[in-house]
Amino acid sequence: MKKIYSFIPARSGSKGVPGKNIKNLNGQPLIAYSIKASLKSENICRTIVSTDSEEIAHISRKYGAEVPFLRPTLIAGDNSTDIEFVLHALEWLKKNEGTIPDYIVHLRPTTPLRNPEFIDLAINSFIKNPEATSLRSVHEMPQSSYKNFEIEKIYLKCVGSGTFDLDEANKPRQSFRTTYDANGYVDILKSSFIIKNKLIHGNRVMAFITPKAFEIDSIEDFQFIEYISKINTTLTHNLFN
């Protein structure tokens, strides 16, 4: 049996949406959605929140998560990276419990609307592909990024072809390759790979395609997701009941 833990990062500082991780979203703190989705997974055996805040820790425990440590302030700032909090958690577990998970399910609180069945499907798919270094969830972009532009000096240049001839970008949508946006629905990481390489994802990242995932970066995003969650009452009900 593989040991599979979820890690939910929830630092206290947020400039876009102050107090974001515990801000009320239709009657529940934002972080509770990720905690409940993790707890309802059939494969995840421990749900661990990494935070620098006693208040977030208290709320996380109330909803069933473990918070065995507080994250140092040094790695909980605006410029802190995923590798820092993941390595800190692994090192703490190894030192204090003598064990680490085989796989880490990385669940960002800023993507609250998840179906636990999709989390389990991602886990099972990843385990069946041992050559993959990690898994990242993505959803299809409504328009191929090959139809987008960059600016060189003052002129528009097609991203896909690298040409300044914009008629290339006016071809039918079906003539361009499908491209995908990474989202925060679910990432799966290998502890052994992270410890050995000091990298999160590596160069054999398995794609896991999800429905469009809505992420929170601003107060407008928060209000939109609040509206979406009111419409999708079945998902919300299943998480909290």
C-alpha positions in Angstrom: 0.0 0.0 0.0 1.3 3.4 -1.0 1.2 6.2 1.6 -0.7 9.1 0.0 -1.0 12.4 1.9 -2.5 15.7 0.7 -0.6 18.9 1.3 -2.8 22.0 1.4 -0.7 25.2 1.5 -2.4 28.2 3.2 -0.1 31.1 4.1 -1.7 34.0 6.0 -0.6 36.9 3.7 -2.7 37.6 0.6 -2.6 41.0 -1.1 -5.3 40.3 -3.8 -7.9 39.0 -1.3 -7.0 39.8 2.3 -7.5 36.7 4.5 -8.3 34.7 1.4 -7.8 31.2 2.7 -10.4 31.6 5.5 -12.7 34.1 3.8 -16.3 33.0 3.9 -17.5 31.3 0.7 -21.2 30.5 0.9 -21.1 29.8 4.6 -17.8 28.0 4.8 -14.1 29.2 4.9 -12.4 28.8 1.6 -9.8 26.3 2.9 -12.6 24.0 4.1 -13.5 23.1 0.5 -10.0 21.7 -0.2 -10.0 19.9 3.2 -13.3 18.3 2.7 -12.5 17.2 -0.9 -9.3 15.6 0.5 -11.1 13.8 3.3 -13.6 12.4 0.9 -10.9 10.9 -1.3 -10.7 7.1 -1.0 -7.0 7.1 -1.6 -5.7 9.9 0.6 -4.9 8.7 4.1 -3.8 12.0 5.7 -4.8 15.6 5.0 -2.1 18.1 6.1 -2.3 21.9 6.0 0.9 23.8 5.8 0.4 27.3 7.2 2.2 30.0 9.2 -1.0 31.1 10.9 -2.5 29.9 14.2 -5.9 31.1 13.1 -5.8 29.1 9.8 -4.4 26.1 11.8 -7.3 26.3 14.2 -10.0 26.5 11.4 -8.3 23.7 9.5 -8.3 21.4 12.4 -12.0 22.2 13.0 -12.8 20.9 9.5 -10.8 17.7 10.0 -7.3 18.5 8.7 -4.0 17.8 10.5 -1.7 20.8 11.2 1.2 19.1 12.9 3.6 22.1 12.5 3.6 25.8 11.6 5.4 26.9 8.5 8.3 29.3 9.1 7.6 32.9 8.1 10.7 32.8 6.0 9.0 30.5 3.5 5.5 31.9 3.8 5.9 35.2 1.9 4.7 36.5 -1.4 7.8 35.1 -3.2 7.8 31.7 -1.5 7.8 28.7 -3.8 6.0 25.4 -3.7 9.3 23.5 -3.4 10.0 25.3 -0.2 6.8 24.4 1.6 6.8 20.8 0.3 10.5 20.2 1.4 9.8 21.7 4.8 6.8 19.4 5.3 8.7 16.3 4.2 11.7 17.2 6.4 9.4 17.8 9.4 7.6 14.5 8.9 10.9 12.5 8.4 12.4 14.1 11.5 9.4 14.0 13.8 7.5 10.9 12.6 10.2 8.9 10.9 8.1 8.5 7.7 7.1 10.4 4.6 4.4 9.8 2.0 5.1 8.0 -1.3 2.9 10.5 -3.1 1.7 14.0 -2.3 -1.6 15.3 -3.5 -1.1 19.1 -3.8 -4.5 20.9 -3.3 -4.5 24.6 -3.5 -7.3 26.3 -1.5 -7.7 28.9 -4.3 -9.4 26.2 -6.5 -12.2 25.3 -4.1 -14.7 23.5 -6.4 -13.5 19.9 -6.8 -15.1 16.6 -7.1 -13.3 14.0 -4.9 -13.9 11.3 -7.5 -11.7 13.3 -9.9 -9.0 13.4 -7.3 -9.1 9.6 -6.9 -9.1 9.2 -10.7 -6.0 11.4 -11.0 -4.2 9.4 -8.2 -5.1 6.0 -9.8 -4.0 7.2 -13.3 -0.7 8.5 -11.9 0.1 5.3 -10.0 -0.4 3.3 -13.2 2.3 5.4 -15.0 5.5 5.0 -12.9 7.7 6.7 -15.5 5.9 10.0 -14.9 7.7 12.4 -12.5 4.5 14.2 -11.5 0.9 14.9 -12.6 -0.7 18.3 -13.2 -4.3 19.0 -13.9 -5.2 21.1 -17.0 -8.2 22.2 -18.9 -8.6 23.0 -22.5 -8.3 26.6 -23.5 -11.3 28.1 -25.3 -8.9 29.5 -27.9 -5.5 27.9 -28.9 -2.6 29.9 -27.6 -1.2 29.6 -31.1 -3.7 32.3 -32.1 -2.2 34.7 -29.6 0.3 37.5 -30.1 3.4 38.9 -28.6 4.8 42.4 -29.3 8.3 42.9 -30.8 9.2 46.6 -30.8 5.7 48.0 -31.8 4.5 45.2 -34.0 2.3 42.2 -33.2 3.9 38.8 -33.9 2.1 35.5 -34.0 3.1 33.2 -31.0 2.5 30.0 -32.9 4.3 30.7 -36.2 6.6 33.5 -35.1 5.5 35.5 -38.1 4.4 39.1 -38.3 1.8 38.2 -40.9 -1.3 38.3 -38.7 -3.4 36.6 -41.4 -1.8 33.4 -40.2 -3.7 33.8 -36.9 -7.0 34.4 -38.7 -7.2 30.8 -39.9 -10.1 28.7 -38.5 -9.8 27.7 -34.9 -9.8 24.0 -35.9 -6.5 24.4 -37.8 -4.6 25.2 -34.6 -3.3 22.7 -32.1 -5.3 22.4 -28.8 -3.6 24.0 -25.9 -4.2 23.7 -22.2 -4.2 25.9 -19.1 -2.7 24.5 -15.9 -5.1 24.8 -13.1 -5.1 24.1 -9.3 -7.6 21.2 -9.4 -5.1 18.5 -8.4 -1.3 18.0 -8.7 0.4 14.8 -7.7 4.0 14.7 -6.7 6.6 11.9 -5.8 8.4 12.4 -2.5 11.4 10.4 -3.7 11.8 12.6 -6.8 11.5 15.8 -4.9 14.0 14.8 -2.3 16.5 13.6 -4.9 16.2 16.4 -7.4 14.9 19.4 -5.3 12.3 19.9 -8.0 8.5 19.7 -7.8 7.5 18.4 -11.2 10.4 17.2 -13.3 10.3 16.6 -17.1 7.8 13.8 -17.4 4.7 15.5 -16.2 1.5 13.6 -16.8 -1.5 15.6 -18.0 -4.8 15.1 -16.2 -7.6 16.9 -18.0 -10.4 18.2 -15.8 -13.5 20.3 -16.4 -12.7 24.0 -16.4 -11.4 24.9 -13.0 -12.1 28.3 -11.5 -9.2 29.8 -9.5 -9.2 32.8 -7.1 -6.6 35.5 -7.6 -8.8 38.6 -7.0 -11.9 39.7 -5.2 -13.8 39.5 -8.5 -12.7 35.9 -8.9 -14.0 35.2 -5.4 -17.4 36.8 -6.1 -17.6 34.8 -9.4 -16.8 31.5 -7.7 -19.3 32.3 -5.0 -21.9 32.6 -7.7 -20.8 29.4 -9.4 -20.9 27.5 -6.1 -24.5 28.7 -5.4 -25.5 27.2 -8.8 -23.6 23.9 -8.3 -25.4 23.1 -5.0 -24.9 19.3 -5.5 -21.1 19.5 -5.3 -21.1 21.8 -2.3 -23.7 19.7 -0.5 -21.7 16.5 -1.1 -18.5 18.0 0.2 -20.1 19.2 3.5 -22.5 16.4 4.2 
